[in-house]
Amino acid sequence: RRRLAPLNEDNGRFLLLAALIAAYLSAGATVFSALESPSEAAAQLRWNRTLHNFSRIFNISLPELRAFLRSYEAAMAAGIRVDALRPRWDFPGAFYFVGTVVSTIGFGMTTPATVAGKVFLIVYGLFGCAGTILFFNLFLERIISLLAFIMKACHERQLRRSGLLPPNFRRGPAVSGAGSLVGWKPSVYHVMLILGIFAITLSCCASAMYTAVEGWNYVDSLYYCFVTFSTIGFGDFVSSQNAAYQNQGLYRFGNFIFILMGVCCIYSLFNVISIVIKQVLNWVLKKFECRCCPKCHKSSARLGRRNAITPGARLRRHNISMDADGQYDSDTEGRRLSGEMISMRELTASNKVSLAILQKQLSETANGYPRNVCINTRQNGFSAGVGALAIMNNRLAETSDSR
């Protein structure tokens, strides 16, 4: 029999992520069912009681009353409310609608009723959604470049204070371009922290505005911000729908800016979190691989002792020769092979090599030296990846191929 080929890393990661998503969906369904099902049953019971009492008091048959309520539901779906609302299909209302379409928010409070409008929406959304996703990717690329520039400047300032860089050191003219990210890349965890703080701050400010203008409580405003910025768009809360507001023009402008910035920021944050999830999946796959591989198991059982310090592995990873003559004293050699202890000579050499590598990288980064790229002419334009994941892989440290 032919043995089945083992799963490669990409397929293993995909299957593991699919299993985790299925478990995540099941856990979420269980929690929401436990939280919301009693409330739904109680509301249904109250509604049935109210319906029967109304039918008995006003002497209206239940079929006639239900038919009237169905007509009212159809009117609500068409955008008709008891209270006065703004027109749904004037130019500001239509602009709000197309904005929710191309951003995939899709509140659902406004939908085209004519056949021509539905057909036009299909064509309009096809190109509009594609262009908006491209805009989000370009925003992601530029926000990461901006954060990298700021973090790099802070990093160099810290190095000057610690004495690793001379005070009169100046960077090259390439600092303002893409070459400024050559030798040093920001940490994906730092970028995730900054984007998270910015998203929380933006949501809190927007929630304060919605609480003051729409009359919602602050928790509902925060809920609306997350549902809108993440493009979930349930439609149970929709802003700027009353007929008139105080300072209406200013409020509509602020609402547009908050939604635009919130969607862009949350989109960027989601992509950074997806990179972190991918790293966790890689770590889990490596753990599974090491447990299933007998060689790894034997080597870890032989050398992996508790509190063992083995800088020799770190030096071999960087392909650096410690001593040209290759001679060690007997004490050093015996301790290094034991996997438990190291001599002061090896520890000092390791620190010197690490410091030399750090200074070299900082010097190349600060001077904006061109990136050393090995180009394979056989690869097509998609070899480095496309979309948000490719942007993150090229710009962040923990996702580069060198790590």
C-alpha positions as CSV (number, residue, x, y, z in Angstrom):
1,R,0.0,0.0,0.0
2,R,1.0,3.5,-0.6
3,R,1.4,5.6,2.5
4,L,-0.5,8.8,2.6
5,A,1.6,11.9,2.4
6,P,1.7,13.8,5.7
7,L,-0.1,17.1,5.9
8,N,2.2,20.1,5.3
9,E,2.3,23.1,7.5
10,D,-0.3,25.2,5.6
11,N,-2.9,22.4,5.5
12,G,-2.3,21.5,9.1
13,R,-2.7,25.1,10.1
14,F,-5.9,25.3,8.1
15,L,-7.4,22.2,9.6
16,L,-6.4,23.2,13.1
17,L,-8.0,26.7,12.6
18,A,-11.2,25.1,11.2
19,A,-11.5,22.9,14.3
20,L,-10.8,25.8,16.6
21,I,-13.4,28.0,14.8
22,A,-16.0,25.2,15.0
23,A,-15.3,24.9,18.7
24,Y,-15.5,28.7,19.1
25,L,-18.8,28.8,17.3
26,S,-20.2,26.0,19.4
27,A,-19.1,27.6,22.6
28,G,-20.5,31.0,21.5
29,A,-23.8,29.4,20.6
30,T,-24.0,27.7,23.9
31,V,-23.4,30.9,25.9
32,F,-25.8,33.1,23.9
33,S,-28.5,30.4,24.0
34,A,-28.1,30.2,27.8
35,L,-28.2,34.0,28.1
36,E,-30.9,35.0,25.6
37,S,-33.3,32.1,25.4
38,P,-35.0,32.7,28.8
39,S,-35.5,36.4,27.9
40,E,-36.9,35.4,24.5
41,A,-39.4,32.9,26.1
42,A,-40.5,35.5,28.7
43,A,-41.0,38.1,26.0
44,Q,-43.0,35.8,23.8
45,L,-45.2,34.9,26.8
46,R,-45.8,38.6,27.6
47,W,-46.7,39.3,24.0
48,N,-49.2,36.4,23.7
49,R,-50.9,37.6,27.0
50,T,-51.0,41.2,25.7
51,L,-52.4,40.1,22.3
52,H,-55.2,38.0,23.9
53,N,-56.1,40.8,26.3
54,F,-56.3,43.4,23.5
55,S,-58.5,41.1,21.5
56,R,-60.8,40.5,24.4
57,I,-61.1,44.1,25.5
58,F,-61.7,45.7,22.1
59,N,-63.7,42.7,20.7
60,I,-61.3,42.1,17.8
61,S,-60.7,38.6,16.5
62,L,-57.2,37.3,16.7
63,P,-56.9,36.6,12.9
64,E,-57.9,40.2,12.1
65,L,-55.5,41.5,14.7
66,R,-52.6,39.3,13.4
67,A,-53.3,40.5,9.8
68,F,-53.0,44.1,11.0
69,L,-49.8,43.4,12.7
70,R,-48.4,41.8,9.6
71,S,-49.1,45.0,7.7
72,Y,-47.4,47.0,10.3
73,E,-44.3,44.7,10.1
74,A,-44.3,45.2,6.3
75,A,-44.4,49.0,6.9
76,M,-41.5,48.8,9.3
77,A,-39.5,46.9,6.8
78,A,-40.2,49.6,4.2
79,G,-38.9,52.3,6.6
80,I,-42.2,53.6,7.9
81,R,-42.4,54.4,11.6
82,V,-45.0,55.9,14.0
83,D,-42.6,58.7,15.0
84,A,-41.4,61.2,12.5
85,L,-38.1,60.1,10.8
86,R,-36.0,61.6,8.2
87,P,-36.6,60.5,4.6
88,R,-34.7,57.4,3.8
89,W,-34.0,58.0,0.1
90,D,-33.2,61.7,-0.1
91,F,-29.5,62.3,-1.0
92,P,-28.1,62.2,2.7
93,G,-30.1,59.1,3.4
94,A,-29.0,57.4,0.1
95,F,-25.4,58.4,0.8
96,Y,-25.6,56.8,4.2
97,F,-27.1,53.7,2.6
98,V,-24.3,53.3,0.0
99,G,-21.7,53.9,2.7
100,T,-23.1,50.9,4.7
101,V,-23.2,48.8,1.5
102,V,-19.6,49.3,0.3
103,S,-18.2,49.0,3.8
104,T,-20.2,45.7,4.3
105,I,-21.9,47.1,7.4
106,G,-25.4,46.5,6.1
107,F,-27.6,47.8,8.8
108,G,-30.7,46.7,7.0
109,M,-32.9,49.7,8.0
110,T,-33.0,50.8,4.3
111,T,-33.3,48.3,1.4
112,P,-34.2,48.9,-2.2
113,A,-37.8,48.0,-3.0
114,T,-37.8,48.2,-6.8
115,V,-36.4,45.6,-9.1
116,A,-34.1,48.1,-10.8
117,G,-32.7,49.2,-7.5
118,K,-32.0,45.6,-6.5
119,V,-30.2,44.9,-9.8
120,F,-28.2,48.1,-9.6
121,L,-27.2,47.2,-6.0
122,I,-25.6,43.9,-7.2
123,V,-23.4,45.7,-9.7
124,Y,-22.7,48.6,-7.5
125,G,-21.8,46.5,-4.5
126,L,-19.5,44.3,-6.5
127,F,-17.1,47.1,-7.4
128,G,-17.8,49.2,-4.4
129,C,-16.9,46.5,-1.8
130,A,-13.8,45.5,-3.8
131,G,-12.6,49.1,-3.9
132,T,-13.3,49.7,-0.2
133,I,-11.4,46.5,0.8
134,L,-8.5,47.9,-1.2
135,F,-8.8,51.2,0.7
136,F,-8.7,49.3,4.0
137,N,-5.6,47.4,2.9
138,L,-3.9,50.7,1.9
139,F,-4.9,52.3,5.2
140,L,-3.4,49.3,7.0
141,E,-0.1,49.6,5.1
142,R,0.2,53.3,5.9
143,I,-0.9,53.1,9.6
144,I,1.7,50.4,10.1
145,S,4.4,52.5,8.3
146,L,3.5,55.5,10.5
147,L,3.7,53.4,13.7
148,A,7.0,51.8,12.6
149,F,8.5,55.3,11.9
150,I,7.4,56.6,15.4
151,M,8.5,53.4,17.2
152,K,11.8,53.4,15.4
153,A,12.4,57.0,16.4
154,C,11.6,56.2,20.0
155,H,13.9,53.2,19.8
156,E,16.8,55.2,18.5
157,R,16.3,57.8,21.1
158,Q,16.4,55.2,23.8
159,L,19.6,53.8,22.4
160,R,21.2,57.2,22.4
161,R,20.3,57.6,26.1
162,S,21.8,54.2,26.8
163,G,25.0,55.1,24.9
164,L,24.7,52.5,22.1
165,L,24.5,55.2,19.5
166,P,26.5,58.5,19.4
167,P,24.5,61.6,20.3
168,N,25.4,63.4,17.0
169,F,24.3,60.4,14.9
170,R,22.0,61.3,12.0
171,R,19.9,59.0,9.8
172,G,20.2,59.0,6.0
173,P,17.7,60.7,3.6
174,A,15.9,57.3,3.1
175,V,14.2,57.6,6.5
176,S,11.2,59.2,5.0
177,G,10.6,56.4,2.5
178,A,10.1,52.7,2.5
179,G,13.8,52.1,3.1
180,S,13.4,53.3,6.7
181,L,12.1,49.9,7.6
182,V,15.1,48.0,6.3
183,G,16.9,46.6,9.3
184,W,14.4,47.1,12.2
185,K,10.8,46.1,12.2
186,P,8.2,46.9,14.9
187,S,6.9,44.1,17.1
188,V,3.5,42.8,16.1
189,Y,2.5,42.8,19.8
190,H,3.4,46.5,20.2
191,V,1.4,47.4,17.0
192,M,-1.6,45.4,18.3
193,L,-1.4,47.2,21.7
194,I,-1.3,50.6,20.0
195,L,-4.1,49.8,17.6
196,G,-6.2,48.4,20.5
197,I,-5.7,51.5,22.6
198,F,-6.6,53.8,19.7
199,A,-9.7,51.7,18.9
200,I,-10.9,51.8,22.5
201,T,-10.3,55.6,22.7
202,L,-12.1,56.1,19.5
203,S,-15.1,54.0,20.6
204,C,-15.3,55.8,23.9
205,C,-15.3,59.2,22.3
206,A,-17.9,58.1,19.7
207,S,-20.1,56.5,22.5
208,A,-20.0,59.8,24.4
209,M,-21.3,61.6,21.3
210,Y,-24.1,59.0,20.6
211,T,-25.1,59.1,24.3
212,A,-25.5,62.8,24.2
213,V,-27.2,63.2,20.8
214,E,-29.2,59.9,20.3
215,G,-30.2,59.5,24.0
216,W,-28.9,56.0,24.3
217,N,-27.2,54.8,27.5
218,Y,-23.4,54.4,27.4
219,V,-23.4,50.6,27.2
220,D,-25.7,50.6,24.2
221,S,-23.5,53.2,22.5
222,L,-20.4,51.1,23.0
223,Y,-22.3,48.1,21.7
224,Y,-23.3,50.1,18.6
225,C,-19.8,51.3,18.0
226,F,-18.4,47.7,18.1
227,V,-21.2,46.3,15.9
228,T,-20.7,49.2,13.4
229,F,-16.9,49.4,13.4
230,S,-16.5,45.7,13.0
231,T,-19.0,45.8,10.0
232,I,-21.3,43.3,11.7
233,G,-24.2,45.8,11.4
234,F,-27.1,44.2,13.2
235,G,-29.3,47.3,12.7
236,D,-31.0,47.2,16.1
237,F,-29.3,50.5,16.8
238,V,-28.8,52.9,13.9
239,S,-27.5,56.5,14.3
240,S,-28.7,59.6,12.6
241,Q,-32.2,58.4,11.9
242,N,-34.3,61.0,13.6
243,A,-36.0,63.7,11.6
244,A,-34.0,66.6,13.2
245,Y,-31.1,67.0,15.6
246,Q,-29.5,70.0,17.3
247,N,-26.5,71.0,15.1
248,Q,-27.6,68.4,12.6
249,G,-24.9,69.1,10.0
250,L,-22.1,68.9,12.5
251,Y,-23.5,65.7,14.0
252,R,-23.7,64.0,10.6
253,F,-20.2,65.0,9.8
254,G,-18.9,63.7,13.1
255,N,-20.9,60.5,12.7
256,F,-19.3,59.9,9.2
257,I,-15.8,60.5,10.5
258,F,-16.2,58.3,13.5
259,I,-17.6,55.4,11.4
260,L,-14.9,55.8,8.8
261,M,-12.0,55.9,11.3
262,G,-13.5,53.2,13.4
263,V,-14.0,50.7,10.6
264,C,-10.4,51.4,9.3
265,C,-8.9,51.0,12.8
266,I,-10.9,47.9,13.7
267,Y,-10.0,46.3,10.3
268,S,-6.3,46.9,11.0
269,L,-6.7,45.5,14.5
270,F,-8.4,42.4,13.3
271,N,-5.6,41.7,10.8
272,V,-3.0,42.1,13.5
273,I,-4.9,39.8,15.8
274,S,-5.2,37.3,13.0
275,I,-1.3,37.3,12.7
276,V,-1.1,36.6,16.4
277,I,-3.6,33.7,16.0
278,K,-1.5,32.4,13.2
279,Q,1.6,32.4,15.4
280,V,-0.3,30.5,18.1
281,L,-1.4,27.9,15.5
282,N,2.3,27.5,14.4
283,W,3.3,27.0,18.0
284,V,0.7,24.4,18.5
285,L,1.7,22.6,15.3
286,K,5.3,22.6,16.4
287,K,4.4,21.1,19.7
288,F,2.4,18.4,18.0
289,E,5.2,17.7,15.6
290,C,7.8,17.4,18.4
291,R,5.5,15.0,20.4
292,C,4.9,12.8,17.4
293,C,8.6,12.7,16.3
294,P,10.7,10.1,18.2
295,K,14.0,11.8,17.4
296,C,12.8,15.1,18.9
297,H,11.4,13.2,21.9
298,K,14.7,11.4,22.6
299,S,16.9,14.5,22.1
300,S,14.6,16.5,24.4
301,A,14.8,13.7,27.0
302,R,18.6,13.6,26.8
303,L,19.5,17.3,26.7
304,G,16.4,19.1,28.0
305,R,17.1,19.4,31.6
306,R,15.5,21.9,33.9
307,N,17.2,25.3,34.2
308,A,19.7,24.3,31.4
309,I,21.5,27.2,29.7
310,T,22.8,26.3,26.2
311,P,24.0,29.4,24.4
312,G,25.7,27.2,21.8
313,A,22.3,26.6,20.1
314,R,21.7,30.3,19.9
315,L,25.1,30.9,18.3
316,R,24.5,28.1,15.7
317,R,21.2,29.6,14.8
318,H,23.0,32.8,13.7
319,N,25.7,30.8,11.9
320,I,28.5,32.5,13.8
321,S,31.8,30.8,14.6
322,M,32.9,31.6,18.1
323,D,36.6,30.6,17.9
324,A,38.6,30.2,14.7
325,D,41.0,27.7,16.2
326,G,38.1,25.6,17.6
327,Q,40.0,24.7,20.8
328,Y,38.4,24.7,24.2
329,D,39.7,23.7,27.5
330,S,38.6,20.5,29.0
331,D,36.4,22.1,31.6
332,T,34.6,24.2,29.1
333,E,34.1,21.2,26.7
334,G,32.8,18.9,29.4
335,R,30.3,21.5,30.7
336,R,29.1,22.4,27.3
337,L,28.3,18.8,26.4
338,S,26.5,18.2,29.6
339,G,23.8,20.7,28.6
340,E,23.5,22.1,32.1
341,M,26.3,24.6,32.7
342,I,28.5,27.0,30.7
343,S,31.8,28.5,31.3
344,M,32.4,32.3,31.7
345,R,34.4,32.3,28.5
346,E,31.5,31.0,26.4
347,L,29.0,33.4,28.0
348,T,31.3,36.4,27.4
349,A,31.7,35.5,23.8
350,S,28.0,35.1,23.3
351,N,27.3,38.5,24.8
352,K,30.0,40.1,22.5
353,V,28.5,38.5,19.4
354,S,25.0,39.6,20.3
355,L,26.1,43.2,20.9
356,A,28.0,43.2,17.6
357,I,24.9,42.0,15.7
358,L,22.7,44.6,17.5
359,Q,25.0,47.5,16.7
360,K,25.3,46.4,13.0
361,Q,21.5,46.2,12.6
362,L,21.0,49.5,14.3
363,S,23.6,51.2,12.1
364,E,22.1,49.8,8.9
365,T,18.6,50.8,9.9
366,A,19.5,54.3,10.9
367,N,21.5,54.9,7.7
368,G,18.6,53.6,5.6
369,Y,20.8,51.0,3.7
370,P,18.9,49.2,0.9
371,R,17.3,45.9,1.8
372,N,19.2,42.8,0.7
373,V,16.6,40.9,-1.3
374,C,17.2,37.7,-3.2
375,I,14.9,37.8,-6.3
376,N,13.9,34.6,-7.9
377,T,12.8,35.3,-11.5
378,R,10.7,32.2,-11.7
379,Q,8.3,33.4,-9.0
380,N,5.3,35.4,-10.1
381,G,4.0,38.5,-8.5
382,F,1.9,36.6,-5.9
383,S,4.8,34.7,-4.4
384,A,5.1,37.1,-1.5
385,G,1.4,36.9,-0.8
386,V,-1.4,39.4,-1.4
387,G,-3.8,41.3,0.8
388,A,-3.6,42.2,4.5
389,L,-1.6,39.2,5.6
390,A,1.1,40.0,3.0
391,I,1.3,43.5,4.3
392,M,1.7,42.3,7.9
393,N,4.3,39.7,6.9
394,N,6.5,42.3,5.2
395,R,6.2,45.0,7.8
396,L,6.2,43.3,11.2
397,A,9.0,41.6,12.9
398,E,7.4,38.4,14.3
399,T,6.0,37.5,10.9
400,S,9.2,37.8,8.8
401,D,10.8,34.8,7.3
402,S,14.0,35.3,9.2
403,R,12.3,34.4,12.5
